[in-house]
Amino acid sequence: MKVIINLQSHELPDGATLALALERLAARPPFAAAVNQQFVPSGQHAQTRLNDGDQIEVIQPVTGG
């Protein structure tokens, strides 16, 4: 299945979870993740199943000012 992660298309196996997508992206904490504009708490990444066409945003905090 194809999903969009941070505006880039990625191919994942059917039944993939958000945790797998983050692993493939090599996301390193701290970060926040959202699927279809809905925030997903880190404790739910492994249980959050993805569907073809889902849009995932991975946002890392920016420091400074």
PLY file of the C-alpha trace (Angstrom):
ply
format ascii 1.0
element vertex 65
property float x
property float y
property float z
element edge 64
property int vertex1
property int vertex2
end_header
0.00 0.00 0.00
1.09 3.58 -0.54
1.09 6.18 2.19
2.32 9.74 2.24
4.86 10.60 4.93
5.79 14.27 5.19
4.60 14.84 1.61
6.64 11.92 0.17
5.14 8.69 -1.11
6.22 5.47 0.64
5.34 1.84 -0.05
4.43 -0.23 3.03
3.09 -3.78 3.36
-0.66 -4.24 3.82
-1.60 -4.08 7.49
1.38 -1.86 8.37
1.26 0.16 11.55
2.34 3.69 12.30
5.25 2.21 14.28
6.52 0.43 11.14
6.21 3.61 9.08
8.20 5.54 11.69
10.83 2.79 11.75
11.18 2.93 7.96
11.52 6.71 8.20
14.20 6.28 10.90
12.38 8.84 13.06
14.29 9.65 16.23
12.61 11.04 19.35
11.46 13.54 20.25
8.73 13.85 17.63
4.97 13.97 17.28
3.06 11.89 14.74
-0.33 12.40 13.15
-2.32 10.25 10.73
-4.77 12.13 8.53
-4.32 15.21 10.74
-5.17 13.29 13.94
-2.44 13.22 16.62
-1.48 9.68 17.67
0.10 9.33 21.14
3.40 7.44 21.15
1.86 4.62 23.19
-0.55 3.93 20.32
1.90 3.87 17.39
2.14 0.06 17.39
-1.65 -0.38 17.45
-2.45 2.24 14.82
-3.05 0.43 11.53
-2.55 2.36 8.34
-4.65 2.29 5.19
-3.76 2.89 1.57
-3.56 6.62 0.94
-3.14 7.67 4.59
-1.21 10.87 5.16
1.30 10.81 7.98
3.03 13.83 9.43
6.10 13.48 11.64
6.99 16.72 13.37
10.12 17.32 15.40
10.38 20.23 17.84
12.45 23.24 16.88
14.39 25.07 19.54
15.71 28.56 19.51
14.12 31.87 19.26
0 1
1 2
2 3
3 4
4 5
5 6
6 7
7 8
8 9
9 10
10 11
11 12
12 13
13 14
14 15
15 16
16 17
17 18
18 19
19 20
20 21
21 22
22 23
23 24
24 25
25 26
26 27
27 28
28 29
29 30
30 31
31 32
32 33
33 34
34 35
35 36
36 37
37 38
38 39
39 40
40 41
41 42
42 43
43 44
44 45
45 46
46 47
47 48
48 49
49 50
50 51
51 52
52 53
53 54
54 55
55 56
56 57
57 58
58 59
59 60
60 61
61 62
62 63
63 64
